[in-house]
Amino acid sequence: MTWEDTKSLMPLLGPFLAALAILVVGGRKERGPNPLLPLLALAGFGWTLVGVGCLWPLEGAHDAFAGGLRLDGLGLVVALLVSLGGAACTLLSVDYLKRRGRNLPEFYVLVLFSALGMMVMGMSTNWLSLLLGLETMSLALYVLCGFLRDETRSVESSIKYFLTGSFASGLFLFGMGLLYGGTGSFEFRDLGGAMLDAQSQPLIVVGVGFLLAGFLFKIGAAPLHMWLPDVYEGAPTPITGFMATGVKVAAFAAVIRVLSEIYQHEHVGLRDVLWWIALITMIVGNVAALAQTSVKRMLAYSSIAHAGYLTIALVVMRGAVGENGAIDFSGSLAARAILYYLLAYLVANMGAFGVLSYLEKQGGKGLAYEDLAGLGFKHRFLGLVLSVFALSLAGIPGTAGFVGKFLVFGSAVDAGVGTADSSFVLLAVLGILNSLVGLYYYLRVLIQLYAKPLAEDASTRGAPLVGMGTGLVIVASFIGTLWWGFGADFLNLGFGVEPAMRMMQGALATLR
Amino acid sequence: METLVVLIPLLLLAGSAISGILALAKTRGHEVPDRAISWIACTGPVLAFLFTVLIFNNMGEGQVLVAGYDWILAGGAWIKAGFAVDHLTMVMLMVVTGVGSLIHVYSTGYMKGDGGYARYFCYLNLFMFFMLVLVMANSLLLLFVGWEGVGLCSYLLIGFWWADEAKARAGMKAFLVNRIGDAGFLLGMLAIYKTAGTLNFQDLRTFVAGNPEAFLQGSGFFGVSLATASCLLLFLGATGKSAQIPLYVWLPDAMAGPTPVSALIHAATMVTAGVYMIGRMNFLYALSPTSMIVVSLVGALTAFFAGTIAMTQFDIKKVLAYSTVSQLGYMFIAAGLGAVSVAVFHLVAHAFFKACLFLGSGSVIHAMDGEQDMRKMGGLQRKMPITFITMAVSALAMAGIPPLAGFFSKDEILWKAFSSELGHGWFLWLLGIAAAFCTAVYMGRLIFMTFFGSCRADEKTRAHIHESPKSMTGVLAVLGVGAAVIGFLNVPHFLGGHAAFSHYVDSALMAAGEEPLAAETGSVAVELSLALLSVMVAFAGLMLAWRWWVKDPSLPATYVDRYPEVYELVHDKYRVDEFYQGAIVEPLENVADGTLYKAIDRKGVDGAVNGMARAFRWLGARLASAETGNVRTYVAVMIAGILLVMLSLLT
């Protein structure tokens, strides 16, 4: 442990210290929880945000724990996105838990720890720290999913996630074991060299296969997606939002790191497998989302579809041959597209789940499409922002979601045109067609909001005002969705499309 | 000047925001007088129009005003979001802000007393904002943003009376059909970006001029060149937005919206976006003769077929809707021949006479207490003199009677088709002249059925008939005068004019010294005789309409009886809607109903996996004690998936 180590751990310290502090001052049973706890959690995420701000832009990369963690641009972006998501989740939870009568200190502790795990995942450069981050994140999430313990669906969600998640952890471990057997090393970077003669070493190929399966599980890609809708639907709504975004951020960052090693020596089979997975995931997510009657469950399936779009970028990720003959992925359009897409998805999704968490009634009711009927005229602001979030998720120009989709499909076209192989372009075309299908169910939200008469339901009449935390998240997401879709950085605040683009570009500069 | 350029769209955005806030305040129970909303809503467009005129007067020859900022980093280069105003954009700006302002003023009368008064103007201002973004965009990408934005507003405005299920559905149809086109647009854009590395119009043109061979290489799809592929994909987008075959089906349904909306969006501005886009990308289309042929052929076929459908409709707005589709077809004929300035001229003329016709029909519908069926109208000319005169002038203009606007613009298109060196020019001309005949017939029919003969409305409605308020008739008069005189902007050479409009637009599209694309062959004598022929055709059409619908109203019925199959087919719009419904919509709905979902996600996967699942049942049995059977299935599917991944990795 050196000073350098400490410095690179700065962003991680925020959630960690905040979690400890909450455990200490959590409050006594008879007096109820301390009302300042969410503020502590927010302070933890704020620390990380400030830490990222201080360290950015990064000169080179800092290794810590004997190279187990690596603080580079990618790690910082993951820390940034995760703490944004975590802070949003915390703010939403304040109102949500109060209404559900489950406002307990542990909740915030678990959110902080899961965020910590995600950040570790994004910074890890060897299998051990990856597993550490993954398990920290997953264990906390298993509990969070079942936090509404009086509701069957929440408990069901937790147990299902735990069972299938344990299975996925097993896959990870098994894959890591095989890779250690094949390469004699836990480091990602030794995998690149080993891939050279991978064909002759089934051990490595099988190991990569298991690892891949573990990742696919976490991001919710077909055919390892089946747990996802049930888990997302049953979990407390703010947690669903955090799971859908934070886990994706962490897992995709780790996958980018791993793939940038595996792709050092082109193993064609891997791209083919990912190609099919991307396609099937998109189709399954979109088609199943069409049939949903609950908006929350629709968003769960659409989350699968988004994982599919993101997988397209994984398929077409390309690097340039660097000086020492190694392939350098720092300029990869596809990797940059993934990061921007994740940012766009984060804001729109947290916003959408924020609105849903406000609309949700006891027992998870009130989230069917019909419950939104005419709401655009009753709650004009909520209607407007929910429409914008839906349009962004659908990828309509002017929103952040469009920029993300444009970059992902663009990177696929870029990788494909001019080569004899038309499969990349075909995948982009299929992706665009899929997003057309997706438009249908997102627009159903708008139709319900604006084209249907308001259901004369007495319970909506006396609805409480949107709480401050929820309101803050919704407004911030709304601004982010539009600003990262179209905003220029007129005032040099470092906020808008261009700064974000530069950040994603910088994030990959020190990838390897 | 650059500040003014940026201000024009921002004015509309601000207007939309303020109207939106007022609409919000109104629902909260605050008292907001409609007068205040009218003033706020009309200020934006009118000021924008004044600014446009100001820029027009101060713009130097061939000058391009540019204002912008970095938007998306794609590849190594930034795509700039920004505005560029050249002569072509200038013309579009004039149309959008000019006609837009008039329609705003008209709307203050038409929408009076509607519960959603403020909301309506909020959408209408927002629409104009996006339309301005569309025509001022300096890159294909920003154009696409405007393109999607106008679509969205159109959808909001069609479904304006939101309590009405049918109207909401029409809005949905418009939006979905357009997305099919947009998929093509997006792909075309990506292909162009990949080839040229830029989407900026100026850079693209320089690139194409410098290395056309980059676009002439094969695209890898069906052996067509990249230029052809991207042009055709962009054109697919245009067929969606501009309602051409095969994606025109949404426009007639879109008439469900308020009539001023039909006039502004579905006649004068939004639907012409496809023509504008092709004009803008004209340098790329020039590289691909195939795509030019497709564009002009689709235009000609649409002009003809939509013209025949318009002759059989009874809903006054539907007639105008199909006539819009038909007239847009004319514009595409010209655009496909490379005669962009001619296409744009017809666009401008059409904006005037069609807006006037739509607003006039709105005035009629207003007077008839919401009745849109022409069979229940008739004899309105004395009760609504201003509406009658302005509509009649516009109808004559559209039919191509000299010296009204439509004569100059349409005749120029037909001449371009006839004189083009391309082998299919005569065919375009034939379809065009046939469509011109249809135009004269259905326009005559509309005017005669509505304003002549005896009134066929019931007593109650008849008592209600009255001329519309001044805010409406004043606008009609302005548009009617425009429809009459605007043709003189572009008097062709053979009639002693200078084709001033064409020169103005062409100077934006062509580098110095470059000749217009459509080379003309043929002499003045031929041109003159063709013009005479088309005037004769127009008169013949009007005469026929006079004979059938005024002199002897029983005649149409006898012809219908004589050829029932033909009439039914045309009256049912060639049953294209039914075909789409059966072939595309219903299967999609089945998917949405969950058939496919169940098949793929539950039953199918379950079924396919059952075999493997049995092998893993021992594992499932352990899990079963903890939870429902579902988790067992999930894990079984996971394992099956992993096995598949492994197998494909190892083989």
Contacts between the chains, C-beta under 8 A, distances in Angstrom:
chain1	res1	chain2	res2	distance
A	156	B	627	7.6
A	156	B	628	7.8
A	159	B	626	6.6
A	159	B	627	5.5
A	159	B	631	7.9
A	160	B	627	6.4
A	160	B	630	7.4
A	160	B	631	5.4
A	160	B	634	7.4
A	163	B	623	5.9
A	163	B	626	6.2
A	163	B	627	6.3
A	163	B	631	5.3
A	163	B	635	7.4
A	164	B	631	6.5
A	164	B	634	5.6
A	164	B	635	6.2
A	164	B	638	7.0
A	167	B	635	5.8
A	167	B	638	6.6
A	168	B	638	7.8
A	171	B	642	7.0
A	202	B	650	6.4
A	205	B	649	5.3
A	205	B	650	5.9
A	206	B	646	6.3
A	206	B	649	7.6
A	206	B	650	7.3
A	208	B	649	7.1
A	209	B	642	7.2
A	209	B	645	5.3
A	209	B	646	4.7
A	209	B	649	4.9
A	209	B	650	7.9
A	210	B	642	7.3
A	212	B	645	6.4
A	213	B	638	7.6
A	213	B	641	7.1
A	213	B	642	4.5
A	213	B	645	6.0
A	216	B	641	7.8
A	217	B	638	7.0
A	222	B	641	7.4
A	223	B	605	7.2
A	223	B	637	5.5
A	223	B	638	6.9
A	223	B	640	6.6
A	223	B	641	3.2
A	223	B	644	7.4
A	224	B	637	7.7
A	224	B	638	4.9
A	224	B	641	5.5
A	224	B	642	7.6
A	226	B	633	7.1
A	226	B	634	4.1
A	226	B	637	5.3
A	226	B	638	7.3
A	227	B	631	7.7
A	227	B	634	5.2
A	230	B	630	7.1
A	269	B	648	6.2
A	269	B	649	5.0
A	269	B	650	7.9
A	269	B	651	7.6
A	270	B	649	6.6
A	272	B	648	6.6
A	273	B	645	5.6
A	273	B	648	5.1
A	273	B	649	6.1
A	276	B	648	7.8
A	277	B	645	7.8
A	283	B	600	7.4
A	284	B	600	6.3
A	284	B	601	6.0
A	287	B	591	6.3
A	287	B	596	5.6
A	287	B	597	5.3
A	287	B	600	6.1
A	287	B	601	7.3
A	288	B	597	4.9
A	288	B	600	7.5
A	288	B	601	4.9
A	290	B	591	6.2
A	290	B	592	4.4
A	290	B	594	7.7
A	290	B	597	6.5
A	291	B	592	6.5
A	291	B	593	7.1
A	291	B	594	3.7
A	291	B	597	4.0
A	291	B	598	7.7
A	333	B	74	7.5
A	333	B	75	6.4
A	336	B	73	7.8
A	377	B	27	6.8
A	380	B	23	7.9
A	380	B	24	5.1
A	380	B	27	6.6
A	381	B	24	7.9
A	391	B	152	7.8
A	396	B	148	5.6
A	396	B	152	7.0
A	397	B	144	5.7
A	397	B	145	4.1
A	397	B	147	7.8
A	397	B	148	4.5
A	397	B	149	7.3
A	398	B	145	5.4
A	398	B	148	7.0
A	398	B	149	6.3
A	403	B	72	5.8
A	406	B	72	6.8
A	406	B	74	7.5
A	406	B	141	7.7
A	407	B	72	7.3
A	407	B	74	6.7
A	409	B	186	7.5
A	409	B	190	6.5
A	410	B	74	5.7
A	410	B	190	5.8
A	410	B	193	6.8
A	413	B	190	4.3
A	413	B	191	7.1
A	413	B	193	7.7
A	413	B	194	5.4
A	414	B	75	6.6
A	414	B	194	5.8
A	417	B	191	6.9
A	417	B	194	4.3
A	417	B	195	7.4
A	417	B	219	8.0
A	417	B	220	7.7
A	418	B	194	7.4
A	420	B	220	8.0
A	422	B	220	5.3
A	422	B	221	7.7
A	425	B	220	7.5
A	428	B	187	7.9
A	428	B	190	7.1
A	429	B	187	6.5
A	432	B	183	5.3
A	432	B	186	6.0
A	432	B	187	6.5
A	433	B	183	6.6
A	436	B	179	5.3
A	436	B	180	7.3
A	436	B	183	5.7
A	439	B	176	7.7
A	439	B	179	5.8
A	440	B	176	7.3
A	440	B	588	7.9
A	440	B	592	6.9
A	443	B	172	7.1
A	443	B	175	6.8
A	447	B	168	6.4
A	447	B	172	6.6
A	450	B	156	7.5
A	450	B	159	7.2
A	450	B	162	5.7
A	451	B	159	5.4
A	451	B	162	5.0
A	451	B	165	7.9
A	451	B	168	3.5
A	451	B	171	7.3
A	451	B	172	8.0
A	452	B	162	7.7
A	452	B	168	7.7
A	453	B	162	7.8
A	453	B	163	5.5
A	486	B	71	7.5
A	486	B	81	7.2
A	486	B	145	7.4
A	488	B	69	4.1
A	488	B	70	7.6
A	488	B	71	7.4
A	488	B	81	7.1
A	489	B	69	8.0
A	490	B	69	7.8
A	497	B	70	7.9
A	497	B	71	5.7
A	497	B	72	6.5
A	498	B	69	7.5
A	498	B	70	4.8
A	498	B	71	7.1
A	498	B	73	7.6
A	498	B	78	7.7
A	501	B	72	6.8
A	501	B	73	4.0
A	502	B	73	7.4
A	505	B	73	6.5
